[in-house]
């Protein structure tokens, strides 16, 4: 298996918007992840499906040796430019170009729902050393107020985000996967945005980026109208977009 065609096309087209508009992860969540998985100097850490390096950047100061695996060239080029100390490598979850048991920790941020399969879990287990740490991270939208209405507009075009928000991907962990049970925690992570950032955020969504230009323009007009008229955002230059950073940690058994 390789990268999902929708993901490949959408993230190729939406890489610039993704880099500009997507939030990082709650600092408290990253601290909890680093502590739980004992990430630090001397550790070899993979950020799988690293995208433009949103989580990778938050791990640089740990002093760990970081490897960013990303199949989409446009995303990977942004990461390599922004994070020159990180080794950026082309590769997919089902074919990770690293040796058996060579990695201490593997993290996946905002991506595991694209490859929640036994093949990917087997490959992740292959490169992790025995007892190695494994974490899944997502920013989940807060579905309330204006942001809830925005989510409904976007979700009318696809259910990729609903898939991870509702934890459908957990089915991949049914049975004996070779990992300890997942430990789940979550942390508030609000983002301060303006209307242009909201538009870029929408544009960075894979299934929106692949729409015909005319449909994307219609959606953008609806988003502008929402921000201009909703009581929570009307007349404001900047406003809050709510998220929760969820982390799920386990170890290779």
PLY file of the C-alpha trace (Angstrom):
ply
format ascii 1.0
element vertex 253
property float x
property float y
property float z
element edge 252
property int vertex1
property int vertex2
end_header
0.00 0.00 0.00
1.04 3.63 -0.50
-0.28 7.04 0.43
-4.02 7.54 -0.03
-4.62 9.28 -3.41
-6.85 11.92 -1.81
-4.20 12.68 0.79
-1.47 12.81 -1.85
-3.34 15.23 -4.08
-4.88 17.29 -1.29
-1.70 17.79 0.71
0.34 18.50 -2.40
-2.07 21.30 -3.30
-2.64 22.43 0.29
0.93 22.29 1.66
1.43 26.07 1.74
-1.91 26.66 3.46
-1.21 23.84 5.90
2.09 25.38 6.92
0.60 28.86 7.40
-2.73 28.10 9.02
-2.63 24.85 10.98
-2.04 25.25 14.72
0.73 23.57 16.63
-0.10 21.26 19.52
-0.82 22.33 23.09
2.47 22.89 24.93
1.16 20.90 27.89
0.33 17.99 25.60
3.81 17.98 24.07
5.37 18.11 27.54
3.22 15.16 28.64
4.19 13.20 25.53
7.91 13.94 25.99
7.77 12.90 29.64
5.72 9.77 29.04
7.92 8.50 26.21
11.19 9.75 27.76
12.21 11.76 24.70
15.55 13.46 25.19
19.23 13.58 24.21
20.50 10.32 22.79
17.04 9.10 21.77
16.20 8.36 18.14
12.71 9.67 17.40
10.63 9.33 14.22
7.81 11.72 13.35
5.87 9.62 10.85
3.76 11.45 8.23
5.36 14.60 9.62
3.76 16.97 7.11
5.31 20.42 7.28
6.76 19.66 10.71
4.17 21.08 13.11
4.94 18.51 15.83
8.54 17.95 14.75
9.33 21.59 15.49
8.00 21.21 19.02
10.36 18.29 19.65
13.59 19.93 18.44
14.46 21.40 21.84
14.38 17.96 23.49
17.80 17.24 22.02
16.63 13.95 20.54
17.83 12.84 17.11
14.79 13.46 14.92
13.80 11.71 11.71
10.80 13.13 9.82
9.18 10.64 7.44
6.83 12.32 4.94
5.63 10.97 1.57
4.36 14.26 0.06
7.28 16.16 -1.48
5.71 19.61 -1.07
5.13 19.04 2.63
8.60 17.55 3.11
10.31 20.48 1.40
8.70 22.95 3.82
9.84 20.84 6.76
13.40 20.54 5.45
13.60 24.30 4.90
12.18 25.23 8.30
13.97 22.54 10.35
17.45 22.02 8.89
18.65 19.98 11.89
15.97 17.33 11.28
16.60 14.53 8.81
13.64 14.66 6.36
13.06 11.36 4.54
10.57 10.29 1.89
8.59 7.25 2.94
5.14 5.90 3.79
3.74 4.21 6.87
3.69 0.79 5.22
7.29 1.16 3.98
9.44 3.06 6.47
13.05 3.26 5.20
14.69 2.51 8.57
16.24 -0.63 10.05
14.58 -3.10 12.40
14.51 -2.05 16.08
16.48 1.12 15.28
14.13 3.71 16.81
13.36 4.56 20.45
10.15 6.53 19.91
7.71 7.00 17.02
5.03 9.70 16.93
2.26 10.35 14.42
0.49 13.72 14.48
-2.75 14.47 12.65
-2.25 11.54 10.28
-2.80 8.04 11.66
-6.42 7.98 10.43
-5.00 7.84 6.87
-3.17 4.54 7.49
-4.83 2.84 10.46
-4.10 -0.66 9.16
-2.40 -3.82 10.42
0.31 -3.32 7.78
1.21 0.14 9.09
1.15 -0.98 12.72
3.38 -3.91 11.81
5.87 -1.62 10.12
5.86 0.78 13.07
6.48 -2.13 15.42
9.29 -3.37 13.19
11.39 -0.23 13.47
10.74 0.34 17.19
13.08 -1.28 19.69
11.44 -3.57 22.29
9.72 -1.31 24.83
9.96 1.66 22.47
7.37 4.41 22.80
4.55 5.09 20.34
2.24 8.11 20.38
-0.65 9.35 18.28
-1.57 13.05 18.41
-4.45 15.08 17.01
-5.87 18.55 17.27
-9.62 17.96 17.47
-12.03 20.76 16.66
-14.29 22.16 19.37
-17.75 21.92 17.86
-19.46 24.92 19.44
-20.54 28.38 18.30
-19.12 29.76 15.08
-16.44 27.06 14.91
-19.13 24.38 15.08
-20.91 25.96 12.12
-17.61 26.11 10.24
-16.98 22.43 10.96
-20.41 21.52 9.58
-19.67 23.42 6.36
-16.36 21.64 5.88
-17.66 18.21 6.84
-20.32 18.39 4.16
-17.50 17.69 1.68
-15.90 14.70 3.41
-15.62 12.75 6.65
-11.86 12.40 7.06
-11.73 14.66 10.13
-14.87 13.10 11.60
-13.06 9.78 11.29
-10.33 10.71 13.74
-12.52 12.87 15.98
-14.86 9.93 16.56
-11.90 7.55 17.02
-12.87 5.16 14.22
-9.16 4.45 13.82
-9.15 2.63 17.18
-10.36 -0.48 15.35
-6.78 -0.90 14.11
-5.80 -1.77 17.68
-8.31 -4.60 18.05
-6.66 -7.90 18.84
-2.99 -8.53 19.51
-1.10 -5.73 17.77
2.14 -6.05 19.70
1.58 -2.82 21.64
0.50 -2.10 25.20
-2.99 -0.55 25.71
-3.34 3.06 24.59
-3.38 5.74 27.28
-5.50 8.75 26.27
-5.29 12.32 27.55
-6.33 15.70 26.21
-5.41 19.35 26.61
-7.14 22.60 25.53
-5.49 24.31 22.56
-7.26 27.45 21.34
-5.86 29.28 18.30
-6.09 33.06 17.83
-7.06 33.66 14.18
-8.37 36.19 11.68
-10.63 35.53 8.70
-7.72 34.94 6.31
-6.25 32.31 8.61
-9.64 30.61 8.79
-9.81 30.53 5.00
-6.29 29.10 4.82
-7.22 26.52 7.46
-10.17 25.38 5.38
-8.02 25.37 2.22
-5.46 23.11 3.94
-8.01 20.31 4.34
-7.22 17.53 1.87
-10.72 17.06 0.50
-11.26 20.81 0.17
-7.95 21.36 -1.66
-9.02 18.88 -4.35
-12.36 20.58 -5.10
-12.88 22.44 -8.38
-11.90 26.11 -8.11
-15.51 27.25 -8.45
-16.67 25.12 -5.52
-13.76 26.21 -3.32
-14.63 29.84 -4.10
-18.27 29.23 -3.12
-17.18 27.68 0.14
-14.77 30.55 0.85
-17.62 33.04 0.33
-19.78 31.11 2.82
-16.94 31.10 5.36
-16.44 34.86 4.96
-20.17 35.39 5.47
-20.17 33.22 8.60
-17.31 35.19 10.16
-18.87 38.52 9.17
-22.29 37.75 10.64
-21.84 35.36 13.58
-22.22 37.10 16.99
-18.93 35.59 18.22
-16.87 36.94 15.32
-18.84 39.84 13.81
-16.83 43.07 13.69
-13.72 41.49 15.22
-10.30 41.44 13.60
-9.21 38.37 15.59
-11.09 35.68 17.46
-10.61 32.27 19.03
-10.80 28.91 17.26
-11.09 26.11 19.79
-9.26 22.78 19.65
-8.36 20.01 22.04
-5.01 18.28 21.61
-5.49 14.57 22.22
-2.55 12.25 22.77
-2.59 8.46 22.88
0.55 6.72 24.17
1.65 3.10 24.35
4.79 0.99 24.02
5.98 -1.81 21.82
5.43 -4.96 23.88
0 1
1 2
2 3
3 4
4 5
5 6
6 7
7 8
8 9
9 10
10 11
11 12
12 13
13 14
14 15
15 16
16 17
17 18
18 19
19 20
20 21
21 22
22 23
23 24
24 25
25 26
26 27
27 28
28 29
29 30
30 31
31 32
32 33
33 34
34 35
35 36
36 37
37 38
38 39
39 40
40 41
41 42
42 43
43 44
44 45
45 46
46 47
47 48
48 49
49 50
50 51
51 52
52 53
53 54
54 55
55 56
56 57
57 58
58 59
59 60
60 61
61 62
62 63
63 64
64 65
65 66
66 67
67 68
68 69
69 70
70 71
71 72
72 73
73 74
74 75
75 76
76 77
77 78
78 79
79 80
80 81
81 82
82 83
83 84
84 85
85 86
86 87
87 88
88 89
89 90
90 91
91 92
92 93
93 94
94 95
95 96
96 97
97 98
98 99
99 100
100 101
101 102
102 103
103 104
104 105
105 106
106 107
107 108
108 109
109 110
110 111
111 112
112 113
113 114
114 115
115 116
116 117
117 118
118 119
119 120
120 121
121 122
122 123
123 124
124 125
125 126
126 127
127 128
128 129
129 130
130 131
131 132
132 133
133 134
134 135
135 136
136 137
137 138
138 139
139 140
140 141
141 142
142 143
143 144
144 145
145 146
146 147
147 148
148 149
149 150
150 151
151 152
152 153
153 154
154 155
155 156
156 157
157 158
158 159
159 160
160 161
161 162
162 163
163 164
164 165
165 166
166 167
167 168
168 169
169 170
170 171
171 172
172 173
173 174
174 175
175 176
176 177
177 178
178 179
179 180
180 181
181 182
182 183
183 184
184 185
185 186
186 187
187 188
188 189
189 190
190 191
191 192
192 193
193 194
194 195
195 196
196 197
197 198
198 199
199 200
200 201
201 202
202 203
203 204
204 205
205 206
206 207
207 208
208 209
209 210
210 211
211 212
212 213
213 214
214 215
215 216
216 217
217 218
218 219
219 220
220 221
221 222
222 223
223 224
224 225
225 226
226 227
227 228
228 229
229 230
230 231
231 232
232 233
233 234
234 235
235 236
236 237
237 238
238 239
239 240
240 241
241 242
242 243
243 244
244 245
245 246
246 247
247 248
248 249
249 250
250 251
251 252
